[in-house]
Each structure stands twice: as structure tokens, then as C-alpha cells.
Amino acid sequence: MIKIDLEAGTVAVADGDGETVVPLASREAFSIVSEAWLRCGWDNKYVYGFSWMGRPIIQLPEDMIRLQEVLYRLKPDVIIETGVAHGGSLIFYAGLCKAMEHGRIIGIDIEIRPHNRQAIESHELADFITLIEGSSTAPETVRQVKSLVAPGETAIVILDSNHSKQHVLDELEAYSGLVSVGSYIVACDGIMQLVAGGPRTEPDWSWNNPTQAAADFAARRDDFVIEPPAFPFNEGNVTEMVTYWPGAWLKRVR
């Protein structure tokens, strides 16, 4: 149980050994409250209330701002994302590419619904986006994506389609070879393991999730490590991301 006392300026957490009280102004309190906020946000479908330049984005704003920091630093030639949905994240990346005057996007989904395709392809930023319909792990889809990435190009890959552990592992194996040294392949929505047992969850989410896939992938490779990107600017006390993507950032190191 968590108890927030704004008047006293404290956060109390009850456990089997009693109660731990920390100052509300502490980094520890921020972590405790953020974890509760993330769970509450999941239960209330908080991320279903945002759009980017007219398209629903269905992402935690904190994650998109952190991803923007990485994209601006890397300035990749190509951004590859599995999972299109309404296309909001593709439009987000396309706006960054236009502002940077560099880069393009490949969006992959097993089903791109006609109204979403029409909205994406008629958008002001459509020229930056290539859509591929097909299973992200199907050999023909992987071959098509690879054919669109030239040798030597800088690429980042964002995995946001089917979030089962095996599917994410298959995606990691399929697309990790496109990731440039110093860049990332990002296994989104590992928050599944933290919200297991709540609304809109399945009993196996405690292990069947992208965070576990990323951990297994990193454990058997020597060219990728799990390493969240450093904050490029930070004058505050918080040093860890508030994220739906825990353990997601697989950095290519060799």
C-alpha cells in the first residue's frame, strides 16, 4: 500500500516488515509514485488519449520524448517500426525527419486497415513513409525491408507489434542485423510484466513480454547490450526513465 501525505510531504509504503516513509521531494518517492502512476495509467488507458498531427499515437508521451532525443542525436538514415496501428508514431518520426532534413521511415504491420492507410498516405508527411503490409517476422517481409536499407546506412528499429516473448525474439533476430553500431533496437511495452494481474492483461504476462525477450536476446549475444540512452540534459534529481518500455533499449556495441 502507498500513502501520499501532501501536507506532511511524505510517501509511505507498507510491506511485510512495516512501513517505509520517504520525503515527497526525494528521488525514491518519485520512483514509487511513478510506478503507481504507470499502473493507474495502464488501467485507465491513459495512452489512448493522444494524437500527433492528427493521428492517434497510443504511446506514453515520456517515451516519445526520450525517443526523440535519441533520433535527434543519431539522425538515422532510416527508422524501421513494426506495428503501425493508426500511424501516429510514423507521423511523429516523419516530422522529425523533415525538421532534421534527413531520414525516412518504414512502417510494417500484419494488417494496415484501409482507413488508416488512407489517412497516412494522404498526410502532409506521407513522402517520408513507406508502408509494408505483412507479418513482421515473415521471411518475405524481412527481405522486403532489408531491400530498402542500403549498405552503410544508419538504422534504428522499434518493435511495437505483437508483444509476446517469442514474437519479439523472432523480430530481434530478424532485424538486429540492420541496426548500426551505436544505434538501437527497441523492444516496446515491457510494462506488461509490471501490470500483470490488472485489467486488460493475461496471466502469463509476468514472463511472456518484450522485456524478457530483450533480456534473453542480450544474454546470448556479444554485439548488443541493454543500455538505456543517457539523458542529454538533466538538472533534476531523476535519473531513470518513466516508461512503458523497461529493459527495452538494446544498443549495438560491435
N, C-alpha and C positions, 0 to 999 in steps of 0.2 A: 504494500500500500504506500502511496505517495501523498504527502500532505504539504501543501504550499501555504505558508503563512506570510502574506504580503506585508502585514503590519509589523511582524517581528523580523521580516527579511530573511526567512529560513525555508529550507526544503528538508522535509523529514522522510526517510524511507524505512519502513518497518520490515524486518525479516525475522527469521527464527531466533536470532540472538538478541532481539530487542529493536531499538530504533537508532538509526544514524541520522544526525542533523548536520547540515552544512549550510553555510551562508548563501543566500539567494544570489549574491554577487560573485559567487565562486564559479570556476570552470566546472567543478564537479556538479554543481546544481544545474548548470546549463546542459550538461550531458544527460542528467536524469530527466529533466523537463523535456528535452528534445526527443528522447526515446519515447516518452509518453505521448508527445505531440505527434510523432510519426505514426504511432499505433492508432491514435484517435483519428488522425487524418485518413489513414487507410480505411478504418471502419466507416467513415463518413464520405468516402470517395472524393476527398478534397481535390485531388489532381484532375478530376473531371470538370473543373470549373475554369479552365484557362484556354486561351487560344493565342495563336501567333499570326499576325497579319491575316486574320480572317479564317484560319483553320484550327480546329481543336488540336491541342498538343498533348494532353494527357501525360504530363511529366511534372515531377516536382520542380518548381522554379529554381530551387537551390542547385539541383543537379544540372539544369541547363546553363546557369550562370557559370558554374565550375567548368562545364564542358566548353563553354565559350572561351574561358581563359586559356584552355589547352589549345583549342583550334586557332586562336589568335597567335599564340606563341609558335605553334608548329607550322601554320599556314600550309596545310597539306594540299597536294595536287588533287587528291580525291578523298571524299568522305563516303564510306560504304555503311549503309544501315539496313539490317534485316528487321522487318516489321514496319509497315507503312501506316496502317490504320487510316486516320483522317488526313495524314500528311503534314501535320503541324510542325513536327521536328524537321522534316525535309525543308520546309519553307524557312524555318529558323536558320538552318545551315546555309541555305541559299542566300539569305540576306547577309550573312557574314561573308560569304564568298564574294558577293557583289561589293560590299564595303571594302574588303581587302584587295579587290580586283584580282582575285586568284582563287582557283579551286572549282570543283564540280561535285555533284552528289549522285550516288547510285542508291536507289531505294528498292528493296526486294520484299515481296510478300507472296504468300501462297495464294491469296485472293485479294485483288485490288477491286473493291466494289465500284461499279460504274460511276456512281455519283461522286465518289472520292477521286477517281481517276480524272473525271471531267473537271473537278474543282482544282486539282493540282495542275493539270495540263493547260488550264486557262488562266492560271495565276500569273501575276506580273513577273514572278521569278522562275517561271517554268523552264526557261532556257538553261538553267543551271542543273536541272534534274533529269536523270534517266530512270524510268521505272521498269522493273523486271518482275513479271508475274510467274511464280513458281515456288516450289519448296526451296527454302534457302540451303538445304543440305542435299538436294538432288544433284547428281553429277552434271547434268546439262545446265542447271542454273549456275553452279560454281564455275563451269567452263565459260559461260557467257560473261559472268562478272570478271573473271581473270582476263578475258579478251579485251576488256575495256580499260585495263590498267597497264600502262606502258612500262617497260623495264626502267628502273631507276626513279620512278615516281614515288613521292611521299604519300603514304596512305594511312588512314586511321579507320578502324572498323568498330561499329557499335551494334551489339547484338540485343535486339529487343523484339523478338518474335515469340516463338514457343519457348516458355521458360522452364521446361522440365530439364533435369540434370543431364540426361542422355542427349537431348537435342542440343543443348548449349555446348556440351562436349564435342558433339559432331560438328557444330558450327566453328568452334575454336580450332579444330583440326583442319577444317576446310578452308578457313580464311586467314589463319595466322600467318601463312606464308606471304601474304600481301602486305603485312604490317612492316613498316620501315623501322630500322634501328632508332631508338629514341621515341618512337610513337607507341600507340596503344591499341589493344583490342579490348573493348569494354563489355563486360557481361552484366547487363542491366537487371534491376529488380530482384536482387538478392534479399531484399526486405521480406520476401516470402518466408524465410526461416524465422524471422522475428515476430511475425503476425500469425503464425500457425496456431490454429485453435480459435481464431476470431471469425467474424463474418467474412464471407466470400473467400474462404480458404479451404484447403483439403488437408486431411490428416497427415499425409506424407510430406507436407511442405517443410517440415523440420530438417529433412535431408535432401528432398527432391527439388533443388532450386539452383539458380545460377551461381551463387556464392560457392557452393560445394563443387560445382563443375569447374569453376575457375581455380579453386584450391587443388583439385585433382590434376588439372592440366599443368599448373605450375610445378607441382611436385615431380612430374615425370619429364620436365623439360629443363634445359640449362640456358635456353635463349630468352625465356620470359620470366619475370618476377612480378609478384603482386606488389605494386608500389603506387599508392595514390599520388597524384601530382601535388607538388608543394603550392601553397598559396603564393601568388605573385605579389600580393600586398596584404599586410596584416598588422594593424596597430591595436588589435584587441587581444583578449585572453584566450579565445577559442582557437584551437589548433587542429581540430578534426572536423571533417565534413559532416553536415547534417544531410543525410542522403537516403534514397531508396536503393542505392547501389553499393552496399557494403562489400568489400573484398572484390570489387568489380574490375579495377584498373590493372590490367596485365600489360606491363611495359616490356617492349622488346629491347634486350640489352646486348645482343650479339647476333 
